[in-house]
Amino acid sequence: MHTKIKQLLDLAVANKASDLHLTVGLLPKLRINGVLTEVSHFVTENVAEMETMIFSLATDEQRKKVEIDRELDFSIAIDEARFRVNMYYQRGVISAALRVVPVEIPNFASLNLPQICKSFIESKQGFVLVTGPTGHGKSTTVASLLNEINMTKNSHIVSIEDPVEYILNPVKSIISQREVPYDSKSFENALRSVLRQDPNVVFVGEMRDLETISSALTIAETGHLVFSTLHTNSAAQTIDRVIDVFPEGSKGQIRMQLSTVLSAVLSQRLIPTIDGGRIPAVEVLIATPAVKNAIREGKTFMIDTIIQTSADVGMISLEASLASLVKSGKITEEMAISYSLRPSDLQSRLRTRS
């Protein structure tokens, strides 16, 4: 690895950055608390040196692959952290975006998530979806929940990821982390064979197409606890996204299947705090009979109302979460409104006394 790249990786870890961006012809940038910051003191000799630095992250085989495919995902490790690397071309030159993945998996309490979320791991079977925009902590949340299982239960946890991010070290559980395309040629192959591996818990890194979504639903249906992630902004949108992937003729069957296996949806985004950090605002959907019935009958428009009226069973609307953060002095009202899906509802909540 190029010496200057190692310095940048160390700098990213030291500054608790979430991402490092490398582009030929530009200064490197770190994303710290959601904001891109230029590494102004960094100097390269010339354009070719930055290209050499970026390619030094990859093996010869990976370099050949990115030159053919023009983009590649993989992971690397240094002493203090792991990095998920996306190497890609833009305007004919190589670039890279590196996501910082700490070696130590945060414990659940440190994530500032509602306690109801920890109950997701108590089910023997079901389907738990963690959703939200890119870079808002989905992988960290899932890793923390899986590690809680690892530390407390005798289970076989199988993850299928591209690439593997957090490394789970076995405590009470057997851990099988399969990285596509190195441990399995594809998500489809890995999901097809996972039931023969006697799992208790399966983590599908991302549900990206009909095949992976269909397989994840089937695995949950056959008596396993399945976790996965989606890039959606709300629980209702998540349900619609899963169903809309399928052809029109099979949507009724999928609604029935999803209503049967769904346990919960956690939608989260990390909000900049007044003191300069970030804290999660969440929407929590629990698959109660009312939710299952709405999914089965294709009435997902009712889900938002169900969430707002079901706080007694642990459901939380995004606006309720944002209002709580404002009232506790953690975030500003302006920041809350900018992240809200229903600003008028949020403002109404802020006007009421807690």
DAWOGI-V960537 format. One record per pair of residues at least 12 apart in sequence whose C-alpha atoms are under 10 Angstrom apart, sorted by the first residue. I is the first residue (numbers start at 0). J is the second residue. If there is no record, write none. Layout:
i = [I I]
j = [J J]
//
This chain:
i = [0 0 0 0 0 0 0 0 1 1 1 1 1 1 1 1 2 2 3 3 3 3 3 3 4 4 4 4 4 4 4 5 5 5 6 7 7 7 7 7 7 7 8 8 8 8 8 8 8 8 8 9 9 9 9 10 10 11 11 11 11 11 11 11 11 12 12 12 12 12 12 13 14 14 14 14 15 15 15 15 15 15 16 16 16 16 16 16 16 16 16 16 16 16 17 17 17 17 17 17 17 17 17 17 17 17 17 17 17 17 18 18 18 18 18 18 18 18 18 18 18 18 18 18 18 19 19 19 19 19 19 19 19 19 19 19 19 20 20 20 20 20 20 20 20 20 20 21 21 21 21 21 21 21 21 21 21 22 22 22 22 22 22 22 22 22 22 22 22 23 23 23 23 23 23 23 23 23 23 23 23 23 23 23 23 24 24 24 24 24 24 24 24 24 25 25 25 25 25 26 26 26 26 26 26 26 27 27 27 27 27 28 28 29 29 30 31 31 31 32 32 32 32 32 32 32 32 33 33 33 33 33 33 33 34 46 49 49 50 50 50 50 51 53 53 53 53 53 54 54 54 54 56 56 56 56 56 56 57 57 57 57 57 57 61 61 62 65 65 65 65 65 66 66 66 66 68 68 69 69 69 69 69 69 69 70 70 70 70 70 70 70 70 71 71 71 71 71 71 72 72 72 72 72 72 72 72 72 72 72 73 73 73 73 73 73 73 73 73 73 73 74 74 74 74 74 74 74 74 74 75 75 75 75 75 76 76 76 76 76 77 78 79 79 79 79 80 80 80 80 80 80 81 81 81 81 81 81 81 81 81 81 81 82 82 82 82 82 82 82 82 82 82 82 83 83 83 83 83 83 83 83 83 83 84 84 84 84 84 85 85 85 98 98 99 100 100 100 100 100 101 101 101 101 102 102 102 102 103 103 103 103 103 104 104 104 104 104 104 104 104 104 104 104 105 105 105 105 105 105 106 106 106 106 106 106 106 107 107 107 107 107 107 107 107 108 109 110 110 110 110 110 110 111 111 111 112 112 112 112 112 112 112 113 113 113 113 113 113 113 113 113 114 115 115 115 115 115 115 116 116 116 116 116 116 116 116 116 117 117 117 117 118 119 119 119 119 119 119 119 119 120 120 120 120 120 120 120 120 120 121 121 121 122 122 122 123 123 123 123 123 123 123 124 124 124 124 124 124 124 124 124 124 124 124 124 125 125 125 125 125 125 125 125 125 125 125 125 125 125 125 125 125 126 126 126 126 126 126 126 126 126 126 126 126 126 126 126 126 126 126 126 126 127 127 127 127 127 127 127 127 127 127 127 127 127 127 127 127 127 128 128 128 128 128 128 128 128 128 128 128 128 128 128 128 128 128 128 128 129 129 129 129 129 129 129 129 129 129 129 129 129 129 129 129 130 130 130 130 130 130 130 130 130 130 130 130 130 130 130 130 130 130 131 131 131 131 131 131 131 131 131 131 131 131 131 131 131 132 132 132 132 132 132 132 132 133 133 133 133 134 134 135 135 135 135 135 135 135 135 136 136 136 136 136 137 137 137 137 137 137 137 137 137 138 138 138 138 138 138 139 139 140 140 141 141 141 141 141 141 142 142 142 142 142 143 143 144 145 145 145 145 145 145 145 145 145 146 146 146 146 146 146 146 146 146 147 148 148 148 148 149 149 149 149 149 149 149 149 150 150 150 150 150 151 151 151 152 152 152 152 153 153 153 153 153 154 154 154 154 154 154 154 154 155 155 155 155 155 155 155 155 155 155 155 155 156 156 156 156 156 156 156 156 156 156 156 156 156 156 156 157 157 157 157 157 157 157 157 157 157 157 157 157 157 157 157 158 158 158 158 158 158 158 158 158 158 158 158 158 158 158 158 158 159 159 159 159 159 159 159 159 159 159 159 159 159 159 159 159 159 159 160 160 160 160 160 160 160 160 160 160 160 160 160 160 161 161 161 161 161 161 161 161 161 161 162 162 162 162 162 162 162 163 163 163 163 163 164 164 164 172 173 173 174 174 175 175 175 176 176 177 178 186 186 186 186 186 186 186 186 187 187 187 188 189 189 189 190 190 190 190 190 190 190 190 191 191 191 191 191 193 193 194 194 194 194 197 198 198 198 198 199 199 199 199 200 200 200 200 200 200 200 201 201 201 201 201 201 201 201 202 202 202 202 202 202 203 203 203 203 203 204 204 204 204 205 205 205 205 205 206 206 206 206 206 207 207 207 207 207 208 208 208 209 209 209 209 209 209 210 210 212 212 212 212 212 213 213 213 213 213 213 213 215 216 216 216 216 216 216 216 217 217 217 218 219 219 219 219 219 219 220 220 220 220 220 221 222 223 224 224 225 225 225 226 226 226 227 228 228 228 229 229 230 231 231 232 232 232 232 232 232 233 233 233 233 233 233 233 233 233 233 233 233 234 234 234 234 234 234 234 234 234 234 234 234 234 234 234 235 235 235 235 235 235 235 235 235 235 235 236 236 236 236 237 237 237 237 238 238 238 238 238 238 238 238 238 239 239 239 239 239 239 241 241 241 242 242 242 242 250 250 251 251 251 251 252 253 253 254 254 254 254 254 254 254 255 255 255 255 255 255 256 256 257 257 257 258 258 258 258 258 258 258 258 258 258 259 259 259 259 259 259 260 260 261 261 261 261 261 261 261 262 262 262 262 262 263 263 263 263 263 263 264 264 264 264 264 264 265 265 265 265 265 265 265 266 266 266 266 266 266 266 266 267 267 267 267 267 267 268 268 268 268 268 269 269 270 270 270 270 270 270 270 270 270 271 271 271 271 271 272 272 272 272 272 272 272 272 273 273 273 273 273 273 274 274 274 275 275 276 276 277 277 278 278 278 279 279 279 280 280 280 280 280 280 280 280 280 280 280 280 280 281 281 281 281 281 281 281 281 282 282 282 282 282 282 282 282 282 282 282 283 283 283 283 283 283 283 283 284 284 284 284 284 284 284 284 284 284 284 284 285 285 285 285 285 285 285 286 287 287 287 287 289 289 289 290 290 290 290 293 303 303 303 304 307 316 317 317 317 317 317 317 318 318 318 318 318 318 318 318 318 318 318 318 318 318 319 319 319 319 319 320 320 320 321 321 321 321 321 321 321 321 322 322 322 322 322 322 322 322 322 322 322 322 323 323 323 323 325 326 326 326 326 327 332 332 332]
j = [51 52 53 54 55 56 57 58 48 49 51 52 53 54 55 56 52 55 41 42 43 48 49 52 21 49 51 52 53 55 56 52 56 77 41 19 21 27 28 29 38 41 29 76 77 79 80 81 82 97 99 77 78 79 80 29 38 28 29 30 31 80 97 98 99 79 80 81 99 100 101 79 29 30 31 32 29 30 31 32 99 101 28 29 30 31 32 33 34 35 36 98 99 100 29 30 31 32 33 34 35 82 97 98 99 100 101 134 135 136 30 31 32 33 34 35 82 83 84 96 97 98 99 100 134 31 35 36 37 38 82 84 95 96 97 98 99 35 36 37 84 85 94 95 96 97 98 49 50 52 53 86 93 94 95 96 97 46 49 50 53 87 88 89 92 93 94 95 96 43 45 46 47 48 49 50 51 52 53 88 89 92 93 94 95 43 45 46 47 48 49 50 92 94 37 42 43 46 49 38 39 40 41 42 43 49 39 40 41 42 49 41 96 96 97 98 275 276 277 269 270 271 272 275 276 277 278 134 135 269 270 271 276 277 271 92 93 94 92 93 94 95 93 86 93 94 95 96 86 93 94 95 73 74 75 84 86 95 71 73 74 75 84 86 73 86 86 85 86 87 88 93 86 87 88 93 87 88 86 87 88 89 91 92 93 85 86 87 88 89 93 94 95 84 85 86 87 88 95 84 85 86 87 95 96 97 161 162 179 180 85 86 97 161 162 163 164 178 179 180 181 97 98 99 100 161 162 163 164 178 97 100 162 163 164 99 100 101 102 164 102 102 100 101 102 103 99 100 101 102 103 165 97 98 99 100 101 102 103 163 164 165 166 96 97 98 99 100 101 102 162 163 164 165 96 97 98 99 100 161 162 163 164 165 96 97 98 99 162 97 98 162 134 164 164 138 139 164 165 166 139 164 165 166 164 165 166 167 143 165 166 167 168 139 140 142 143 144 145 146 165 166 167 168 139 140 142 143 144 146 139 140 142 143 144 146 147 139 140 141 142 143 144 146 147 143 143 136 139 140 143 278 279 278 279 280 140 265 267 278 279 280 281 279 280 281 282 283 313 314 315 320 313 283 285 312 313 314 315 140 144 263 264 265 283 285 313 314 143 144 147 148 144 144 224 226 262 263 264 265 285 144 145 147 148 152 200 224 225 226 148 152 224 223 224 262 199 200 219 222 223 224 225 199 200 218 219 220 221 222 223 224 225 260 261 262 200 216 218 219 220 221 222 223 224 225 226 257 259 260 261 262 263 201 215 216 218 219 220 223 224 225 226 227 257 258 259 260 261 262 263 264 286 141 202 219 224 225 226 227 228 260 261 262 263 264 265 284 285 286 141 203 205 206 225 226 227 228 229 234 237 238 261 262 263 264 265 266 284 141 205 226 227 228 229 230 231 234 237 263 264 265 266 267 283 205 227 228 229 230 231 232 233 234 236 237 264 265 266 267 268 281 282 228 229 230 231 232 233 234 237 265 266 267 268 269 281 282 229 230 231 232 266 267 268 269 229 230 231 268 268 269 266 267 268 269 270 277 278 279 267 268 269 278 279 227 228 229 230 265 266 267 268 269 164 165 204 205 227 228 164 165 265 267 165 202 204 226 227 228 164 165 166 167 202 165 167 226 157 158 167 172 174 200 201 202 226 165 166 167 168 169 170 171 172 174 170 170 171 172 200 167 168 169 170 171 172 173 174 168 169 170 171 172 170 171 172 170 171 172 173 170 171 172 173 199 171 172 173 174 197 198 199 200 169 171 172 173 174 175 196 197 198 199 200 201 169 172 173 174 175 176 196 197 198 199 200 201 202 224 225 173 174 175 176 177 193 194 196 197 198 199 200 201 202 203 225 174 175 176 177 178 189 190 193 198 200 201 202 203 204 225 226 227 175 176 177 178 179 182 183 185 186 189 190 193 201 202 203 204 205 227 176 177 178 179 180 182 183 185 186 189 202 203 204 205 177 178 179 180 181 185 186 203 204 205 176 177 178 179 180 181 204 176 177 178 179 204 176 178 204 199 198 199 198 200 196 198 201 201 202 189 204 203 204 205 206 207 210 211 214 210 211 214 211 203 211 214 203 210 211 213 214 215 217 218 210 211 214 215 218 214 218 217 218 221 223 223 218 222 223 224 222 223 224 225 218 219 222 223 224 225 226 215 218 219 223 224 225 226 227 215 224 225 226 227 228 215 225 226 227 228 226 227 228 229 226 227 228 229 230 227 228 229 230 241 228 229 230 241 244 241 244 245 241 242 243 244 245 246 244 245 227 241 242 244 245 241 242 244 245 253 256 257 227 241 253 256 257 259 260 261 256 257 260 260 256 257 259 260 261 262 256 257 259 260 261 260 260 260 260 262 260 261 262 262 263 264 264 264 265 266 241 266 266 266 267 266 267 268 282 317 340 264 265 266 267 281 282 283 284 303 316 317 340 263 264 265 266 267 282 283 284 285 299 302 303 306 316 317 264 266 284 294 298 299 300 301 302 303 306 299 300 302 303 264 265 266 299 254 257 258 261 264 294 297 299 302 254 294 297 298 299 300 253 254 257 254 257 294 297 295 297 294 295 296 297 295 294 295 291 292 293 294 295 296 297 291 292 294 295 296 297 294 295 291 294 295 286 287 288 290 291 292 293 294 295 296 286 288 291 292 294 295 286 291 284 285 286 287 290 291 294 284 285 286 287 291 283 284 285 286 287 314 282 283 284 285 286 314 281 282 283 284 285 314 315 279 280 281 282 283 284 316 317 279 280 281 282 283 317 280 281 282 317 338 281 338 321 324 329 330 331 334 335 337 338 329 330 331 334 335 324 325 328 329 330 331 334 335 325 328 329 330 331 334 328 329 330 329 330 329 330 329 330 324 329 330 320 321 324 315 316 317 318 319 320 321 322 323 324 335 338 339 314 315 316 317 318 319 320 321 303 306 307 314 315 316 317 318 319 320 321 306 310 313 314 315 316 317 320 302 303 305 306 307 309 310 312 313 314 315 316 305 306 309 312 313 314 315 314 305 309 312 314 301 302 305 302 303 305 306 305 315 316 317 316 319 345 335 338 339 340 341 345 335 336 338 339 340 341 342 343 344 345 346 347 348 349 339 344 345 348 349 335 339 345 334 335 336 338 339 345 348 349 335 336 339 344 345 346 347 348 349 350 351 353 335 348 349 353 349 348 349 352 353 353 345 346 349]
//
